[in-house]
Amino acid sequence: MTILLAVAIGVVVLLAGNWIAALTSVNLAHGTAVPWAIVPIALWLWVYWQFLDGKWGADFDPATRRSNLRANRVPAALWIPSLAAGLLGFATLLAGLSLAARLVEFPAGTPITTPPEMPVITVVLLLTMQSIMAGVTEEAAFRGYMQSLIERQHGLLVAIVVNGIVFGLLHFSSHPGAVLQMLPYYVAVAAVYGGLTWAADSILPAILLHAAGDVVVLIRWWATGRPEWQLSATPSPLVSQTGIDAGFVTTLLMAIVLGALTILSYRKVRALRVAAREAA
């Protein structure tokens, strides 16, 4: 299995799930009082999941699809450690963003606009469904199929870097003029979700955290006009302008400590997962 083939399969899996997102745009133009698009989107996600997980389509090697999706059942005792480790990863990501904001100037994101007559609850429900769809399809595609296929032959590090780069390139519409500048951020995001998937040997914790995180990110983006990489309304002064100061050093140390704790927590989750498998 070559890396290019794994990438192609992952992208196909992503597009197969995401095409129905176009209904959200239709909902923004027609029937704006009611979030009707969430019903067909939810139904399609269910069908999509049944096929990817090998429950449907017996003629298309269900065992291989199930293995590539990597939606393995997570033991009850492993859920809290897995989610706690993922939240530590988020904290590391935020510290890294704060640090990067002192080094480079991040691009502005395209604002999320909705019809002025659309009720707030309708907007929130549509954004929530968008978040759930992103959590399911992106984790299935990137940390499921793509990472699994690459990881088996080339190891975890290569799998994370590759799926992080592709993940970033496919988010170009959020910052079309700064695609390459934003790639390290998306590789870091892939490390959080991909590392957690490796630790828990399942994409399920990453799906939950991804969907919940996107709910917060998209609603904040819609309300403030700022994407997740813009942590404050006023950009931080660049180190090139101010020099290395106490704030920069503190943020750097925080990012290092949180990163180390994240790695340790992922390794602990992995050890718990292996122990649970051996005890079964």
Secondary structure by P-SEA (a helix, b strand, c coil): ccaaaaaaaaaaaaaacccccaaaaaaaccccccccaaaaaaaaaaaaaaaaacccccccaaaaaaaaaccccccccaaaaaaaaaaaaaaaaaaaaaaaaacbbbbbcccccccccccaaaaaaaaaaaaaaaaaaaaaccccaaaaaaaacccaaaaaaaaaaaaaaaaccccccccccaaaaaaaaaaaaaaaaaaaccaaaaaaaaaaaaaaaaaaaaaccccccccccccccccccccccaaaaaaaaaaaaaaaaaaaaaaaaaaaaaaaaaac
